[in-house]
Amino acid sequence: MQKWEYLELKITHGEVELVDGELLPPAEPRNPDPYKYVKSMLADGWQLVTRSGTLSGEFSVVLKRPLNDE
């Protein structure tokens, strides 16, 4: 049975942080774009589970990827 690693991100005012509070580095240091950051994670093998947003511009994204059985 496949085991998964889950990650929930909160995007607020152009910053990406883990739901537990750790601020993640921007995808591009000169022009941080949280949407490109999430797209880069999808390119690295993460899969989108859910996403939600509010009219105030806050978004939540849940990603998953398979755990390696080593």
ROBALUM-82188 format. One record per residue: residue number from 0; x, y, z of N, C-alpha, C in turn. Coordinates in nm, 4 decimals. Layout:
[NUM, [X, Y, Z], [X, Y, Z], [X, Y, Z]] ...
***
This chain:
[0, [0.0835, -0.1183, 0.0000], [0.0000, 0.0000, 0.0000], [0.0885, 0.1254, 0.0000]] [1, [0.0552, 0.2194, -0.0851], [0.1340, 0.3421, -0.0978], [0.1149, 0.4324, 0.0235]] [2, [0.2262, 0.4839, 0.0764], [0.2208, 0.5809, 0.1851], [0.2510, 0.7183, 0.1267]] [3, [0.1848, 0.8203, 0.1809], [0.1962, 0.9552, 0.1276], [0.2468, 1.0526, 0.2327]] [4, [0.3211, 1.1511, 0.1878], [0.3617, 1.2648, 0.2702], [0.2706, 1.3813, 0.2314]] [5, [0.2110, 1.4464, 0.3305], [0.1189, 1.5574, 0.3041], [0.1798, 1.6883, 0.3523]] [6, [0.1479, 1.7950, 0.2819], [0.1986, 1.9269, 0.3152], [0.0875, 2.0282, 0.2907]] [7, [0.0567, 2.1082, 0.3915], [-0.0449, 2.2125, 0.3745], [0.0236, 2.3484, 0.3780]] [8, [-0.0012, 2.4284, 0.2756], [0.0589, 2.5605, 0.2638], [-0.0479, 2.6676, 0.2741]] [9, [-0.0114, 2.7785, 0.3355], [-0.0997, 2.8949, 0.3404], [-0.0304, 3.0070, 0.2643]] [10, [-0.1017, 3.0682, 0.1708], [-0.0473, 3.1774, 0.0907], [-0.1227, 3.3035, 0.1295]] [11, [-0.0484, 3.3996, 0.1851], [-0.1089, 3.5244, 0.2306], [-0.0196, 3.6409, 0.1905]] [12, [-0.0740, 3.7363, 0.1207], [-0.0018, 3.8591, 0.0839], [0.1339, 3.8287, 0.0203]] [13, [0.1379, 3.7314, -0.0693], [0.2598, 3.7013, -0.1431], [0.3611, 3.6165, -0.0698]] [14, [0.3283, 3.5653, 0.0480], [0.4195, 3.4783, 0.1217], [0.3598, 3.3389, 0.1311]] [15, [0.4484, 3.2400, 0.1291], [0.4063, 3.1011, 0.1426], [0.4581, 3.0503, 0.2761]] [16, [0.3709, 2.9924, 0.3569], [0.4168, 2.9337, 0.4827], [0.3463, 2.8019, 0.5077]] [17, [0.4172, 2.7154, 0.5802], [0.3558, 2.5912, 0.6238], [0.2486, 2.6246, 0.7256]] [18, [0.1472, 2.5408, 0.7351], [0.0396, 2.5672, 0.8298], [0.0921, 2.5667, 0.9729]] [19, [0.2007, 2.4939, 1.0001], [0.2572, 2.4944, 1.1355], [0.3388, 2.6210, 1.1636]] [20, [0.3489, 2.7122, 1.0643], [0.4082, 2.8425, 1.0911], [0.5438, 2.8690, 1.0294]] [21, [0.6084, 2.7720, 0.9673], [0.7412, 2.7940, 0.9102], [0.7296, 2.8660, 0.7759]] [22, [0.7982, 2.9792, 0.7631], [0.7973, 3.0546, 0.6385], [0.8884, 2.9855, 0.5379]] [23, [0.8382, 2.9629, 0.4187], [0.9166, 2.8961, 0.3162], [0.9871, 2.9987, 0.2292]] [24, [1.1060, 2.9657, 0.1793], [1.1769, 3.0601, 0.0929], [1.1026, 3.0774, -0.0389]] [25, [1.1089, 3.1960, -0.0967], [1.0404, 3.2176, -0.2242], [1.1047, 3.1387, -0.3372]] [26, [1.0271, 3.1089, -0.4383], [1.0778, 3.0339, -0.5526], [1.1839, 3.1139, -0.6269]] [27, [1.1642, 3.2437, -0.6387], [1.2611, 3.3313, -0.7036], [1.2923, 3.4447, -0.6065]] [28, [1.4152, 3.4503, -0.5547], [1.4482, 3.5499, -0.4518], [1.4216, 3.6947, -0.4938]] [29, [1.4432, 3.7284, -0.6205], [1.4243, 3.8672, -0.6631], [1.2775, 3.9029, -0.6807]] [30, [1.1969, 3.8071, -0.7181], [1.0556, 3.8332, -0.7445], [0.9735, 3.7180, -0.6885]] [31, [0.9541, 3.7145, -0.5560], [0.8826, 3.6012, -0.4974], [0.7397, 3.5914, -0.5501]] [32, [0.7065, 3.4760, -0.6005], [0.5725, 3.4510, -0.6537], [0.5237, 3.3198, -0.5950]] [33, [0.4295, 3.3246, -0.5003], [0.3856, 3.2014, -0.4347], [0.3234, 3.1013, -0.5308]] [34, [0.2644, 3.1487, -0.6377], [0.2011, 3.0574, -0.7324], [0.3064, 2.9801, -0.8117]] [35, [0.4170, 3.0476, -0.8458], [0.5276, 2.9778, -0.9121], [0.5916, 2.8776, -0.8158]] [36, [0.5949, 2.9133, -0.6862], [0.6498, 2.8226, -0.5853], [0.5700, 2.6926, -0.5825]] [37, [0.4375, 2.7049, -0.5795], [0.3517, 2.5862, -0.5780], [0.3671, 2.5087, -0.7088]] [38, [0.3735, 2.5784, -0.8210], [0.3933, 2.5110, -0.9499], [0.5252, 2.4355, -0.9519]] [39, [0.6302, 2.4919, -0.8915], [0.7592, 2.4225, -0.8880], [0.7505, 2.2965, -0.8024]] [40, [0.6687, 2.3004, -0.6971], [0.6508, 2.1809, -0.6143], [0.5755, 2.0735, -0.6922]] [41, [0.4763, 2.1146, -0.7722], [0.4044, 2.0185, -0.8563], [0.5002, 1.9557, -0.9568]] [42, [0.5919, 2.0342, -1.0101], [0.6908, 1.9825, -1.1051], [0.7880, 1.8861, -1.0375]] [43, [0.8071, 1.9009, -0.9051], [0.8974, 1.8129, -0.8300], [0.8297, 1.6853, -0.7819]] [44, [0.7067, 1.6600, -0.8267], [0.6418, 1.5341, -0.7927], [0.5293, 1.5427, -0.6917]] [45, [0.5036, 1.6613, -0.6370], [0.3901, 1.6775, -0.5467], [0.2618, 1.6785, -0.6281]] [46, [0.1531, 1.6306, -0.5688], [0.0221, 1.6294, -0.6337], [-0.0733, 1.7168, -0.5533]] [47, [-0.1584, 1.7899, -0.6239], [-0.2559, 1.8761, -0.5582], [-0.3699, 1.7912, -0.5032]] [48, [-0.4000, 1.8076, -0.3734], [-0.5110, 1.7364, -0.3101], [-0.6320, 1.8289, -0.3025]] [49, [-0.6142, 1.9442, -0.2401], [-0.7224, 2.0431, -0.2320], [-0.6636, 2.1828, -0.2369]] [50, [-0.7480, 2.2761, -0.2735], [-0.7119, 2.4176, -0.2638], [-0.8375, 2.4943, -0.2290]] [51, [-0.8203, 2.6012, -0.1552], [-0.9340, 2.6855, -0.1194], [-0.8836, 2.8281, -0.1058]] [52, [-0.9746, 2.9228, -0.1168], [-0.9351, 3.0622, -0.1059], [-1.0488, 3.1477, -0.0546]] [53, [-1.0121, 3.2687, -0.0140], [-1.1111, 3.3642, 0.0340], [-1.1049, 3.4893, -0.0525]] [54, [-1.2052, 3.5720, -0.0424], [-1.2070, 3.6968, -0.1182], [-1.0978, 3.7934, -0.0732]] [55, [-1.0461, 3.7759, 0.0479], [-0.9408, 3.8645, 0.0982], [-0.8032, 3.8283, 0.0429]] [56, [-0.7941, 3.7229, -0.0368], [-0.6672, 3.6880, -0.1000], [-0.5861, 3.5819, -0.0287]] [57, [-0.6417, 3.5174, 0.0725], [-0.5711, 3.4093, 0.1410], [-0.6083, 3.2768, 0.0760]] [58, [-0.5077, 3.1932, 0.0541], [-0.5305, 3.0639, -0.0077], [-0.4668, 2.9549, 0.0761]] [59, [-0.5256, 2.8374, 0.0706], [-0.4709, 2.7194, 0.1360], [-0.4586, 2.6106, 0.0302]] [60, [-0.3443, 2.5436, 0.0299], [-0.3173, 2.4383, -0.0675], [-0.2671, 2.3163, 0.0080]] [61, [-0.3227, 2.1988, -0.0214], [-0.2740, 2.0736, 0.0360], [-0.2141, 1.9917, -0.0776]] [62, [-0.0890, 1.9494, -0.0571], [-0.0168, 1.8704, -0.1563], [0.0211, 1.7364, -0.0959]] [63, [0.0434, 1.6370, -0.1810], [0.0914, 1.5075, -0.1329], [0.1920, 1.4526, -0.2327]] [64, [0.2815, 1.3660, -0.1823], [0.3736, 1.2932, -0.2690], [0.4012, 1.1583, -0.2052]] [65, [0.4346, 1.0592, -0.2875], [0.4607, 0.9262, -0.2325], [0.5871, 0.9257, -0.1473]] [66, [0.5819, 0.8534, -0.0379], [0.7012, 0.8328, 0.0446], [0.7832, 0.7200, -0.0163]] [67, [0.9132, 0.7366, -0.0139], [1.0012, 0.6303, -0.0630], [1.0165, 0.5247, 0.0450]] [68, [0.9957, 0.3993, 0.0084], [1.0161, 0.2885, 0.1025], [1.1595, 0.2410, 0.0892]] [69, [1.2453, 0.2927, 0.1771], [1.3866, 0.2535, 0.1715], [1.4242, 0.1745, 0.2932]] 
***
